[in-house]
Amino acid sequence: MPVQCVDPAPGMPSGSAETADAASTEDALRASNAALRSELELLRDALERMPHGMCAFDGQDRLVLANAHYRKIWCLPDEVVRPGATFRQIMDATPGRETAASRSRPPPPPGSEGTRWREWQLDDGRLIEIVVSRRGDGSCVALHEDVTDQRQAQERISFLARHDLLTGLPNRGVLREAIERALADTRRGEAMALLCLDLDRFKPVNDIYGHAAGDALLKQVAQRLRDNVREVDTVARLGGDEFAVVQRGGEQPAASSRLAQRIIKALNRPFEVKGHVVHIGTSVGIALAPHDGSDPETLQRNADLALYGAKSDGRSTLRYFEPAMNERIEARRGLENDLRRAIDERQFVLAYQPRFDLQSGALVGVEALLRWQHPQRGLVPPGDFIALAKETGLIVPIGRWVLEQACRDALAWPGHVAVAVNVSAVQFLRGAVLPDLAHALAATGLPPRRVELEITESTMIKDATAVRSVLHQVREQGVRVALDDFGTGFSSLSHLRSFPFDHIKIDRSFVRDAPQRPDLRAIIRGVAAMASGMNMQTTIEGVETEEQFQAVQALGCDAVQGYLFARPMPAQALAQLFSGPPGRQALVPRGEAASER
């Protein structure tokens, strides 16, 4: 069949349209390739700059890519970390081993998609955390992070929450746990003894040679106590020069008598402290379970009564609890009756200690502190009656009055000033916190944002679930929540995550020696950084000297509280501070207040 020829359109050469289309396609392709190369360069640069190690494997477990940080973390040479290397080849060159916690997690089913956490301990001690995201075709992407410093900081904070900072001995929280475990064994027929002791002639060491010598002595005492107990026993520091030992098993009372005599003998030996030879001693009180108590509180109370009896008998002696020691309890009953009368007759008053912002110097809040104006004894400090109020439950009506009175006083203050009120575990356990708070706010009309409830670390463990639930409801009302005296008791990272804290108050025990001890300053800085990362404010408590203030003011805390700036004062006296100069002038140390401490 003949081919029909078609003339081109007038003015258009034959084939020019096809040529133009081809040129346009080539230009588009070049532009697309250039854009792709730019995107690849950007991706490659991002991979190299990211703070984590990153690698990717295909479905046959062959390396597709890895950044420089991945090679640095694992200390692997370039010839090992090359595209196409198998996972097995890389693992054979990798030092260290997978941790037990990581191995205990079951691997995902073959062919499944998902994310898996793994952990690796290198031979040099570093800890590497790996998050592997696997697709259904078997390919995967993994992120690697050296978490050694982070874990060490977490372990340090966790250790501090359960141990005495100075001696490294377990604290009251750990002691209570040890008592509870031992009491459980007594119900199966095993004996136990609780020994409470404090040091004789310790105060003169502090007075003559200084607090540094006293601290050095306490460390040596702690070591001698460790040397005289078995691994199954627990030695704890209760505070100051007070210690306790939980002795498990043995024939009682003979076993506890031998242990107490060994301790007395060990602590009667001379100590060398800061170039000085010092002589102290100890008295020991002993309570046996279950005869002298079947719960931790009773056992500790009776061991304390026995210790009081030992000290009354003379130094370097031991005494077992006897029912006749309850004369001391009778005195406490008299104090309890006075407390009940104080509630009825409104003998309580509130003092307020200001809290200052470290950046602006402004007065941003006050803490309400309870005082008892006894008609015969005068002003009774809280240390003489708060424990009894908690034990008897009288803290509930007292706490109700404190909440309402603090809110009422705060109405007269500037609108930015919040008032903090301490709430005890008893108030939580009695279900009093929410109704008492609601009553105080309704009766006074104070905005909830100007109220802050403070709880101690010990309060959290009484009934963690119930306390957490109440605090979440408190937060929902707009009231802030603070953790008081952080670092002295039972707190842990899990508590800080699960409890709705707005504010952490770092205990004064970290401040006292901060000027001389870099480790204390590092701990304060670490806690402040951790709190900031969790959107919590921090206040450093107990600043009493200019030297302490200079040591802690640049460690990242938000606010400061202490005698250096203001002592607790009546509500009326706060007016002078509110009317004083604004800004950092408010943080000028108050010499008169500091000199009175």
C-alpha atoms as one frame of an Amber mdcrd trajectory, in Angstrom:
protein
   0.000   0.000   0.000   1.481   3.416  -0.959   2.516   5.688   1.942   0.642
   8.942   2.096   2.843  11.922   2.777   1.600  14.814   4.852   3.149  18.219
   4.383   4.303  19.995   7.514   2.403  22.994   8.711   3.402  26.217   7.053
   6.458  27.819   8.680   7.372  24.696  10.765  10.325  22.588   9.618   9.805
  18.844   9.658  10.800  17.246  13.058  11.104  20.510  15.003   8.229  19.656
  17.401   9.834  16.378  18.368  13.180  18.102  18.951  11.617  20.728  21.219
   9.823  18.105  23.260  13.022  16.137  23.730  14.936  19.232  24.846  12.220
  20.149  27.288  12.264  16.622  28.734  16.067  16.700  29.152  15.888  20.053
  30.938  13.228  18.741  33.294  15.282  15.614  33.948  18.414  17.635  34.716
  16.464  19.854  37.085  14.943  16.827  38.786  18.346  15.186  39.175  19.815
  18.394  40.590  16.988  18.648  43.108  17.438  15.017  44.025  21.182  15.462
  44.523  20.489  18.499  46.726  18.013  16.531  48.819  20.470  13.637  49.149
  23.214  16.016  50.246  20.864  17.541  52.779  19.893  14.087  54.071  23.532
  12.988  54.247  24.467  16.159  56.135  21.573  15.656  58.558  22.630  12.049
  59.206  26.184  13.096  59.965  25.128  15.942  62.237  22.523  14.087  64.294
  23.526  13.479  67.950  22.750   9.754  67.742  24.464   6.941  65.929  22.333
   5.725  63.043  22.524   2.687  60.765  20.226   0.920  58.315  20.195  -2.704
  57.088  18.309  -4.227  54.169  16.123  -7.324  54.292  19.192  -9.577  53.965
  20.876  -7.962  56.994  23.389  -6.084  54.824  24.477  -2.609  55.887  23.007
   0.117  53.691  24.346   3.189  55.503  25.830   4.320  58.820  26.820   7.764
  60.064  30.101   8.783  61.665  28.592   8.955  65.169  27.662   5.277  64.863
  31.296   4.368  64.153  32.474   6.616  66.999  30.105   5.090  69.570  31.150
   1.540  68.750  34.843   2.331  67.985  34.567   0.430  64.685  37.003   0.941
  61.768  35.758   2.139  58.386  36.589  -1.160  56.687  34.094  -2.932  58.971
  31.364  -0.335  58.700  31.029  -0.346  54.917  27.942  -0.695  52.743  27.264
  -4.336  52.043  28.846  -5.615  55.286  26.666  -8.190  56.978  25.176  -7.733
  60.425  27.173 -10.746  61.638  30.475  -9.260  60.428  29.770  -6.041  62.297
  28.707  -7.901  65.448  31.888 -10.000  65.408  33.907  -6.763  65.512  31.734
  -5.129  68.198  33.167  -5.148  71.761  31.111  -5.907  74.857  27.882  -7.824
  75.334  24.145  -7.350  75.479  22.851  -6.630  78.994  20.710  -9.121  80.886
  17.781  -6.689  80.887  17.950  -6.458  77.121  18.310 -10.218  76.606  15.256
 -10.841  78.778  13.009  -9.081  76.275  11.625 -11.452  73.649  12.510 -10.691
  69.989   9.671  -9.771  67.622   8.215 -12.571  65.443   9.937 -13.007  62.054
   8.427 -10.826  59.340   6.708  -8.522  61.820   6.964  -4.766  61.999   7.673
  -2.855  65.159  10.184  -1.191  67.451  12.506  -3.006  69.839  14.658  -1.624
  72.658  18.121  -3.128  73.185  21.013  -2.330  75.492  24.730  -3.076  75.186
  27.536  -2.920  77.758  30.906  -2.160  76.145  34.187  -3.517  77.462  35.205
  -0.027  78.600  32.091   0.180  80.795  30.004   2.457  78.583  26.315   1.691
  78.165  24.714   1.976  74.734  20.961   2.137  74.216  19.597   1.029  70.836
  16.128   1.506  69.379  15.533  -0.729  66.334  12.598  -0.096  63.997  11.995
  -3.074  61.682   9.754  -3.248  58.636   7.865  -6.225  57.320  10.449  -6.954
  54.592  13.155  -7.450  57.215  14.938  -4.135  56.674  15.518  -1.946  59.692
  16.776   1.390  60.958  18.487   1.672  64.364  19.358   4.658  66.562  22.264
   4.289  69.003  22.935   6.512  72.035  25.670   6.456  74.668  23.587   6.764
  77.859  26.430   6.154  80.323  26.391   9.629  81.900  22.610   9.735  81.971
  22.338   6.360  83.710  25.034   7.253  86.214  23.185  10.469  87.066  19.921
   8.557  87.457  21.597   5.944  89.639  23.169   8.671  91.757  19.850  10.425
  92.276  18.157   7.103  93.061  20.948   6.243  95.508  20.587   9.605  97.247
  16.871   9.044  97.617  17.536   5.894  99.671  20.854   6.588 101.366  22.429
   9.097 103.691  24.550  11.529 101.707  27.380  11.719 104.227  27.930   8.101
 105.271  26.380   6.193 102.376  24.319   4.170 104.860  20.661   3.367 104.123
  18.223   6.022 105.299  14.985   5.770 107.256  13.024   4.539 104.265  15.332
   1.585 103.694  15.385   0.892 107.433  11.612   0.683 107.502  11.633  -1.751
 104.574  14.204  -3.905 106.394  12.082  -3.898 109.562   8.992  -4.898 107.604
  10.836  -7.807 105.962  12.212  -8.970 109.289   8.776  -8.705 110.932   7.348
 -10.875 108.164   9.951 -13.501 109.068   8.967 -13.345 112.752   5.514 -14.529
 111.753   7.237 -17.671 110.482   9.050 -18.154 113.769  12.317 -16.280 113.114
  13.516 -13.816 115.741  14.659 -10.242 115.150  15.982  -7.305 117.145  16.037
  -3.580 116.479  18.967  -1.693 118.000  18.824   2.104 118.224  21.950   3.995
 119.218  23.372   7.474 119.325  26.856   8.680 120.029  28.120   9.846 123.402
  30.263  13.008 123.509  29.723  13.713 119.811  28.670  17.341 120.222  32.017
  18.422 121.742  33.784  17.073 118.640  31.705  19.402 116.475  32.084  22.306
 118.859  35.853  21.965 119.290  37.069  20.719 115.901  34.284  21.910 113.594
  31.605  20.297 111.454  34.111  18.889 108.977  35.694  16.847 111.780  32.256
  15.767 112.947  31.385  14.575 109.469  34.657  12.671 109.182  33.929  11.020
 112.527  30.439   9.975 111.419  31.915   8.313 108.337  34.300   6.298 110.493
  31.483   5.347 112.867  29.445   4.118 109.907  32.329   1.936 108.740  32.851
   0.397 112.185  29.142  -0.407 112.367  29.327  -2.094 108.955  32.307  -4.124
 110.142  30.344  -5.521 113.095  27.178  -6.766 111.395  26.410  -9.577 108.990
  25.311  -9.153 105.384  21.739 -10.086 106.323  21.590  -7.253 108.880  20.865
  -3.612 108.029  22.684  -0.561 109.389  20.984   2.811 108.824  21.664   6.399
 109.768  18.567   8.095 111.134  20.063  11.590 111.210  22.589  13.521 113.254
  24.472  11.041 115.418  21.620   8.504 115.519  21.883   5.051 113.939  19.870
   1.831 113.923  20.586  -1.835 113.224  18.083  -4.489 112.194  19.416  -7.873
 113.343  17.703 -10.844 111.729  17.622 -14.320 113.222  19.780 -15.626 116.023
  18.874 -16.685 119.535  17.358 -13.672 121.225  18.114 -11.840 123.426  21.629
 -13.332 123.501  22.436 -12.463 119.866  21.404  -8.818 120.174  23.263  -8.495
 123.474  26.490  -9.751 121.866  26.019  -7.402 118.891  25.359  -4.396 121.125
  28.453  -5.154 123.210  30.578  -5.470 120.035  29.284  -2.096 118.825  29.935
  -0.430 122.177  33.457  -1.840 122.258  34.155  -0.802 118.653  32.983   2.770
 119.177  34.826   3.115 122.469  38.130   2.715 120.629  39.852   6.031 119.796
  39.207   7.719 116.470  41.729   9.771 114.532  39.962  12.709 112.930  41.686
  15.518 111.033  44.925  14.925 112.915  43.216  14.709 116.307  42.554  11.676
 118.493  38.999  11.766 119.818  37.108   9.510 122.214  33.390   9.015 121.992
  31.128   6.067 122.788  27.583   4.940 122.308  24.474   3.881 124.181  22.198
   1.200 122.737  18.485   0.570 123.160  17.035  -2.761 121.999  13.506  -3.884
 121.175  12.709  -7.507 120.290   9.976  -8.608 117.915   7.291  -9.629 118.199
   7.345  -9.250 121.996   8.079  -5.513 121.997   6.176  -4.650 118.835   4.742
  -6.249 115.726   4.848  -3.180 113.472   7.728  -0.823 112.549   6.395   2.194
 114.426   5.881   0.360 117.727   9.210  -1.416 117.475  11.102   1.796 116.747
   9.292   3.662 119.512  10.140   0.993 122.063  13.759   0.792 120.917  13.939
   4.572 121.342  12.500   4.281 124.850  15.117   1.645 125.636  17.837   3.959
 124.292  16.560   6.738 126.520  16.809   4.322 129.440  20.370   3.357 128.480
  21.476   6.985 128.361  19.813   7.635 131.718  21.810   4.745 133.226  25.108
   6.214 132.070  27.280   6.162 128.969  28.357   3.115 126.963  25.513   0.901
 128.169  22.708  -1.115 126.623  19.115  -1.517 127.709  16.207  -3.640 126.547
  12.725  -2.199 126.344  10.620  -2.651 129.465   6.952  -1.748 129.978   7.953
   0.514 132.863   9.553   2.822 130.323   6.055   3.898 129.397   6.357   6.760
 131.869   7.673   8.678 128.927   4.508   7.795 127.067   2.492   9.201 129.967
   4.266  12.500 129.488   3.343  12.352 125.833  -0.277  11.762 126.799  -0.179
  14.953 128.820   1.171  16.752 125.768  -1.612  15.219 123.685  -4.232  16.596
 126.072  -2.600  20.017 125.804  -2.725  19.716 122.024  -6.449  18.987 122.062
  -6.993  21.996 124.289  -4.860  24.109 121.962  -7.155  23.225 119.045 -10.268
  24.185 120.994  -8.765  27.389 122.370  -7.051  28.454 119.106  -3.579  28.626
 120.610  -1.844  28.121 117.241  -0.307  30.905 115.169   1.336  30.977 111.747
   4.702  32.364 110.768   5.725  32.850 107.142   9.162  32.454 105.569   9.599
  34.214 102.210  10.939  32.635  99.034  12.810  34.834  96.531  13.269  34.495
  92.771  16.975  34.047  92.027  16.845  35.972  88.739  14.719  38.973  89.587
  15.124  38.964  93.356  11.383  39.366  93.757   9.473  37.825  96.633   7.436
  35.152  94.835   6.026  33.085  97.662   5.967  32.282 101.352   5.870  29.045
 103.330   3.398  28.805 106.200   5.014  27.473 109.392   2.997  26.383 112.421
   3.748  27.648 115.944   2.036  26.797 119.240   1.569  29.601 121.765   1.193
  27.504 124.932  -0.275  29.433 127.894   2.320  28.039 130.341   5.238  26.852
 128.184   5.289  29.825 125.828   6.070  29.393 122.130   6.445  25.650 121.478
   8.522  24.780 118.384   6.923  22.356 115.894   9.575  19.725 116.542   8.089
  19.233 120.017   4.528  18.494 118.944   4.145  17.785 115.200   5.166  14.125
 115.498   2.650  13.604 118.307  -0.037  15.425 116.314   0.542  13.062 113.393
   0.556   9.983 115.616  -2.727  10.925 117.289  -4.464  12.197 114.163  -4.745
  15.701 115.634  -2.785  16.937 112.630  -6.056  16.714 110.662  -7.968  19.492
 112.497  -4.725  21.427 112.923  -4.013  21.137 109.206  -7.550  22.253 108.369
  -7.048  25.417 110.421  -3.614  26.052 108.880  -4.974  25.831 105.326  -7.810
  28.249 105.945  -5.754  30.721 107.980  -2.928  30.762 105.430  -5.404  31.439
 102.610  -7.065  34.169 104.650  -3.734  35.869 105.410  -2.690  35.652 101.748
  -5.669  37.774 100.692  -3.822  40.831 102.007  -0.708  40.180  99.907   0.083
  41.081  96.282  -1.638  38.884  93.725   1.576  37.218  92.465   2.587  35.882
  95.906   1.684  32.228  96.542   1.420  30.607  99.966   2.792  27.101 100.528
   1.245  24.837 103.158   2.713  21.538 104.325   0.349  18.563 104.193   1.121
  15.357 106.110   0.591  11.736 105.160  -2.047  11.452 107.893  -4.187  14.088
 106.189  -4.041  12.074 102.977  -4.804   8.793 104.726  -7.775  10.354 106.552
  -9.172  11.741 103.277  -8.947  15.303 104.583  -6.862  17.054 101.918  -9.466
  17.626  99.192 -12.393  18.690 101.413 -10.206  20.887 103.621  -8.654  22.554
 100.573 -12.062  23.137  98.993 -13.360  24.627 102.254 -10.365  26.957 102.623
 -10.675  28.266  99.059 -14.446  28.724  99.310 -14.317  30.382 102.721 -11.612
  32.884 101.782 -12.068  33.384  98.029  -8.322  33.066  97.431  -7.557  32.047
  93.796  -6.307  28.427  93.647  -3.223  29.472  91.663  -1.947  31.251  94.787
  -1.922  28.060  96.886   0.802  25.421  96.883   0.617  22.153  98.830   3.953
  20.755  99.995   4.439  17.054 100.717   7.528  15.269 101.969   9.114  12.234
 100.365   7.859   9.985 103.180   4.265  11.012 102.458   4.512   9.539  98.957
   5.146   5.979 100.132   2.386   5.745 102.740  -0.171   5.006 100.046   1.390
   6.096  96.764  -1.676   5.343  94.641  -4.096   7.268  96.851  -1.731  10.219
  97.350  -1.056  10.434  93.603  -4.786  10.431  92.847  -5.473  13.215  95.348
  -2.621  15.349  94.039  -3.864  15.035  90.459  -7.266  16.298  91.643  -5.535
  19.137  93.487  -3.745  20.108  90.260  -7.001  20.017  88.313  -8.311  22.732
  90.647  -5.362  24.965  89.749  -3.454  24.450  93.016   0.292  23.811  92.698
   2.082  20.816  94.232   5.626  20.841  95.675   7.988  18.101  96.857   9.630
  19.320 100.073  13.049  18.337 101.485  14.065  16.520  98.297  17.027  14.192
  98.785  16.453  13.165 102.404  14.000  10.301 102.152  12.204   8.051  99.725
  11.849   9.796  96.431  12.861   8.117  93.148  12.775   8.983  89.474   9.613
   6.945  89.042   7.911   9.067  91.731   9.007  12.282  90.042   7.549  11.050
  86.755   4.242   9.793  88.120   3.431  12.453  90.735   2.174  15.826  89.432
   4.867  18.029  90.949   5.261  21.656  89.887   8.072  22.420  92.285  10.993
  20.668  93.999  12.520  22.101  97.173  16.099  20.848  97.593  16.842  20.040
 101.223  19.106  22.235 103.325  21.461  19.286 103.932  22.857  19.830 100.424
  23.499  23.522 101.113  25.436  23.508 104.362  28.734  22.287 102.923  28.150
  23.299  99.302  30.897  25.988  99.394  33.530  23.372 100.252  32.195  20.349
  98.357  32.038  20.275  94.543  30.050  17.015  94.658  27.200  18.734  96.508
  27.170  21.568  94.005  27.116  19.021  91.165  24.154  17.248  92.749  22.230
  20.518  93.161  22.981  21.431  89.544  21.890  17.984  88.367  18.619  18.077
  90.284  17.885  21.582  88.967  18.588  20.482  85.381  16.448  17.386  85.783
  13.588  19.424  87.232  13.838  21.976  84.433  13.622  19.191  81.867  10.450
  17.980  83.576   8.929  21.506  83.678   9.345  21.815  87.430  10.669  24.767
  89.400  13.365  24.348  92.036  13.982  26.146  95.308  17.154  25.725  97.330
  16.327  25.721 101.063  18.303  26.567 104.159  20.681  29.230 102.832  22.078
  30.774 105.995  25.401  32.363 104.980  26.627  34.564 102.167  29.203  31.881
 101.343  26.456  29.312 100.841  24.498  31.724  98.671  27.496  32.429  96.453
  28.014  28.678  96.045  24.462  27.818  94.984  23.068  30.872  93.227  24.426
  29.923  89.779  23.519  26.210  89.863  20.263  26.553  87.937  17.694  26.773
  90.730  14.754  29.145  90.346  14.347  30.414  93.901  16.043  30.565  97.293
  14.806  30.423 100.885  16.699  30.747 104.140  17.648  32.756 107.220  20.217
  34.744 105.215  17.360  36.637 103.575  14.416  36.327 105.931  13.452  34.420
 109.033   9.889  33.175 109.562   7.744  36.149 110.540   4.139  37.027 111.375
   1.818  37.873 108.507   1.811  41.542 109.526   5.614  41.774 109.210   5.473
  40.661 105.587   3.994  44.016 104.665   7.446  45.606 105.045   8.898  43.225
 102.469   6.039  43.798 100.043   6.490  47.559 100.313  10.278  47.333 100.023
  12.408  47.903  96.889  11.699  45.558  93.958  14.145  43.433  92.016  17.438
  41.972  93.187  17.617  44.381  96.113  15.210  42.000  97.824  18.003  39.427
  97.854  20.400  41.584  99.839  21.345  39.447 102.881  19.678  40.637 106.051
  22.508  40.789 108.561  20.232  40.994 111.581  18.299  37.894 110.513  21.460
  36.002 109.725  23.047  36.890 113.039  20.041  35.608 114.989  20.097  32.074
 113.643
